[in-house]
Structures are given as C-alpha cells and as structure tokens.
Amino acid sequence: MELLIIVSAVLVGVLGVIGSIVPVLPGPPLGLAALALLYFLGPESVSSSLSSTLMWTMLAVTIIVTVLDYIVPAFFTKVSGGSKAASRGATAGMLVGIFFFPPLGMITGSFVGAFLAEAIVEGKSFTGSLKSAIGSFIGFLFGTGLKLTASGVMLYYIITAII
C-alpha cells in the first residue's frame, strides 16, 4: 500500500508539471495534491520529511500562482494595448496549437491567435495587432513560467521526501 501511495504521488506530481504547460490540467493544484498524498497517507519515513510549514507554504504558493495565472496574461495584454479579444484569441490559438505541434504549437498558436483576434475582431493595424500579440504572448509565458516553477518545486520536494 505504501508503494502505491508513493508511486501515485510521483505520477500526480509529474502530471502537475505537465499541467503547468497543458491548459487542461491544473498544474500547481496537482502538485499540491501529490504532496498532500505523501504528507497525510505516505509512510512515516516519507511524511515526516514534509513539514506542516512546507504544506502551508505550498498551499499559499498554489493559490497565489493560480490567481496570478488569470491576472498576469490579461495585465500584459492590457499594458500592450490589447483587448479582451487578444486574450481570448491567445487562449484559442494555444488550444489549437496543442494539437498540431506541441509544445511549440502552443507558443506560436498563442501569439498568432492574439494577433488575428486583434486584426480581425478589433480591426487594428498590423503594428497594433503585433504589439497586442507580443503583450499577450509575454503574459502567457510569464504565467506558464510561474506555474512550471511552482510545480517543479513541489515535484522536487516529493522526490527528496521519497529519497
């Protein structure tokens, strides 16, 4: 039973890292769930290496990163002069890009989606659309980087607790 819990925690932690990039999976919450699985149900030798302070800290990090993931892309898009259409276009482009050339397709799809949304929906010029697309793209990368960092740190603690 203990081995099943350890293997499950590692798999969920890896899914958390993957979920930081793939928008369908909630990356940091999965990493937190994996840590909680080890903390509450793991063998004594593993759970004792995870402190309650670490768990509370990771809970706070998960909440903050999850909230920022919604705020940051919109902020960067707005700062660069983009509209809500650019944010929606970036998300749609990213989702389309997942199916064609992951992970590069997600990145280029996000950029192209924001650009096309600004040009077609908002009727902006090439330069205006490009500026909005760059802002949306930077926001996407920043949000993804935050999630990836948080999930990677959680996976690190999972692995070090097991070893």
Buried (B, 14 or more C-beta within 10 A) or exposed (E): EEEEBBEBBBEBBBBBBBBBBBBEBBBBBBBBBBBBBBBEBBBEEBBEBBEEEBBEEBBEBBEEBBEBBEEBBBBBBBEBBBBEBBBBBBBBBBBBBBEEEEEEBBBBBBBBBBBBBBBEBBEBEEEBBBBBBBBBBBBBBBBBEBBBBBBBBBBEBBEEBBE
